[in-house]
Amino acid sequence: MFGNVLEVIKATIVLRVARAHVQGVSRAYGLLPQIKNKGTLRIGPGFQIRGQRFRVGIAVGTEGTLNIGKDVFLNQGVSIAAMTTIMIGDNVKIADLVTIQDTNYHQVSPDEPIVAAPITICRNVWLGRLSIISPGVTIGENSVVAAGSIVTKNVEPNTVVAGAPAKLVRVFSVPEGWVRG
């Protein structure tokens, strides 16, 4: 009982200091996340952060927006950087050490621009450990990104993708109203 209260208090303090717009109750387990919010950070009810061995890091730039839906779970070492817009839908599960960045921050060569494009992660998605989500990507509803994958192109709903770059592994059916456990 006391642990649950402490988790809620920790999350409330960290998210308030970060000027996040929070609906409902959030929880923070273990190490507190590092949150730098210079833009807009919206968080739905049931948000959970687990920082066991590694902190979760969230950065929202001055022109950035990060919208996190209800019942979203971030595991240890997750890194999210929103310089434009990142939308994370309801019931999304994000495993250890996942990176989600809507910009590459630097030019690869003098004749190439810095890439910055919105990311959308639809509802009920599972992002596996050490996966990387690149700028401009949409990950469809109910999809799974396998551990260690680098997502550089859109992912269709109800699919599993794997690899670097991520490629379609399989398609599956989902009953109406199914929520990833």
N, C-alpha and C positions, 0 to 999 in steps of 0.2 A: 504493500500500500504506500509506504513512505517513498519507495523508489519511483513509483508512478508519478507522485506529486512532484518530486525533485526533477524528473525528466520534463514535466510540463513547465515548471518554473524556469529551468535552464533555457528551454526553447523560447519561452515568452520573452525573457530578458534579451537574449541574443537577437531575436527578430525585431524587437522594439528598437534596440540600439541601431539596427541596420535600416530603420525606417521602412520596414516591410508592411504591406497591407495584408493582414492575416485574418482569415475567417476561421472560426472554431478553434479547436485545441490542437496544438502541435506538440511533438515530443522530440527531445534530443538525448540520445544515449551516449555515454562515454565522453570522448573529447569534444569540446564545443567546436562548431563549425567556424571558419573564417569567412565573414560576409562583408564585402565592400560594395555598397549600393549607392551609386551616384545617379541612377535613373529611376525606373519603376520596377518594383518587385512585389508581385501579388502571389499569395499562397492560400490554397484552399484548405478546408478542414481535414483533419486526420493526417497531416504531414508528419513524417518521421525521418529523423537523421540518426544514423548509427556511426559514431566515430570511435571504433574500438582501438585500433593501432594507428590509424591515419585520420587526420582531420578532413572533413568535407570542405571544399573551397568554392565559394560562389562570388562572382564579380559581375556587376551590372554597370556598364558605362553610362556616361551622361546622356547619350542618345539611345540607350538600351532599355529594353523591356524584357522581363522574365516573368512569365505566367506559369504557375504550377497549380495543377488541378487538385481535386480532393483525393485523399488516401494514396498519396505518392510516397514512395520509400526511397531514400538515398542511402546507400551503404558507404562504408569507410573509403576514404580517398577519392571520392567522386569530385570532379572539377567541372564547373559550369561557368562559362564566360559569355555574357550577352552584351554585345556592342551594338547590335541592331535589335532583333527580336527572337526569343526562344519561347515556344509554347510547349508545355508538357501537359498532356491530358490526364484525366482521372485514372486512378488505379495503375499507374506506371510503376514498375519495379526497376531500380537501377542498381546493378551489382557493384562490387568493389572496383575502385580504380578506373572507372569509366570517365572519359573526357568528352564534353559537349561544348564546342566553340563555334560561334557563328562568324568568326573571322580568322584569317591566317596571320594577322598582325603585320606581316612583312612581305615585301616583294620578293619573289623567287629570283627574278632577273630585272634589269632596268626597264625592259620593254613590257613587263607584265604588271598590272595593277594589284593592289592589295585586294584580296577577295573578302567580301563581307556580305552575307545573305542570310535571311531568316531560316530558322530550323523549326519544324513542327514534329513533335512526337505525339501521335494520336493516343487515344485511350487504350488501356489494357496492354501496353507494350512491355516487354521484358528485354532490357539491355544487359547482356552478359558481361562478365568480368573482363576488364582491360579493353573493352571496345571503345572505338573512337568515332564520334559523329561529326562529320564535316559540314562546313557552311552550305546553306541552300538545300538541305536534305529534308524530305518528309518521310517519316516512318509510319506506315499504315496501321490501322487499328488491329489489335490482337497479335501483332507480329513479334518475332523473337530475333534478336541479333545475337549470334553465338559469341562465346568468349573469344577475345582477341581479334575480333573483326574490325575492319576499317570501312565505314559506310561513306561512300563518295557519291552515290546515286540514290534516288528515291526507292523506298521499299514498299511493295504492294501490301495491302491488308492480308491478314491470315496466312502469313508466310514465315519461313525460317530462312535467314541469310547467314552466310559464314564466309570467312576468308578475308584476304587483303589484296585487292579490294573485295568487299562483300558481294557474294553472288547467291542467287536463289538455290536453296537446298531442297525445300519442299513446300507444298501448299497444304493447308488443313482447313477443316470445317469447324465452326464455332456455333453452339446453340445460342439462340436469342437471349440476351441478358446475361451471358456468362461473364464472370469477373475473375481475373487471374488471382489465385490465392497466394 
